[in-house]
Amino acid sequence: MEYEMKVKELDEGTNYPLDVLAGMTGLGFDTIRRLEREGKFSFNNSGDGQPTVNGKAFLDWAKSVGNKIEVEKTDYTH
């Protein structure tokens, strides 16, 4: 399933912790980690040792794919 990432609020000058990036883009942690392993962008370490993603690097990659990514479809039923 193709998903259009939310990138309007991202800033090129900010390094985003994974939980913040996930919340702002709608991507899951596993998807962000997979993209990093595939070399789409790299993780940096923040002062507290948590991985972060540079906003400019993420936005450059997102723009290169038209802000769209193929994700697994998940059906939530209750």
C-alpha positions in Angstrom: 0.0 0.0 0.0 1.3 3.4 -0.9 1.5 5.9 2.0 2.0 9.7 1.7 4.2 10.9 4.4 3.4 14.0 6.4 6.5 16.2 6.1 5.1 19.8 6.2 6.1 20.3 9.8 9.6 19.0 9.5 12.5 21.4 9.7 15.8 21.0 7.8 17.8 22.3 10.8 16.4 19.9 13.4 17.6 16.4 14.4 14.6 14.3 15.3 14.5 11.5 17.8 12.8 8.4 16.3 9.6 8.7 18.3 9.2 12.4 17.3 9.9 11.6 13.6 7.5 8.7 13.7 4.8 10.9 15.2 5.3 13.7 12.8 5.5 11.6 9.6 3.1 8.8 10.5 5.8 6.2 9.8 6.4 3.3 12.2 9.7 2.7 14.1 10.3 -0.4 12.1 9.9 1.4 8.8 12.2 4.2 9.9 14.8 1.7 11.0 14.5 -0.3 7.7 15.0 2.9 5.7 18.1 3.7 7.7 19.5 0.2 7.1 18.8 0.6 3.3 20.9 3.8 3.4 18.1 6.3 2.7 19.4 8.5 5.6 21.6 7.8 8.6 21.1 7.9 12.3 23.0 10.3 14.5 23.4 10.1 18.2 21.9 12.8 20.4 23.6 13.9 23.6 21.7 11.4 25.6 22.7 8.5 23.3 19.3 8.2 21.5 19.4 7.9 17.7 18.2 10.9 15.8 17.6 11.6 12.1 18.7 14.9 10.5 15.7 16.8 9.2 17.4 17.9 6.0 18.6 14.3 5.2 15.1 12.9 5.8 13.4 15.7 3.7 15.9 15.2 0.9 15.1 11.5 0.7 11.3 12.1 1.1 11.3 14.6 -1.7 13.2 12.2 -3.9 10.3 9.7 -3.6 7.6 12.3 -3.9 6.8 12.0 -0.1 5.4 8.5 -0.8 6.5 5.1 0.4 5.3 1.6 0.1 4.2 0.2 3.4 2.5 -3.0 4.6 -1.3 -2.6 4.9 -2.6 -3.3 8.4 -6.2 -3.9 9.1 -7.3 -2.9 12.5 -10.6 -4.5 13.7 -12.1 -4.4 17.1 
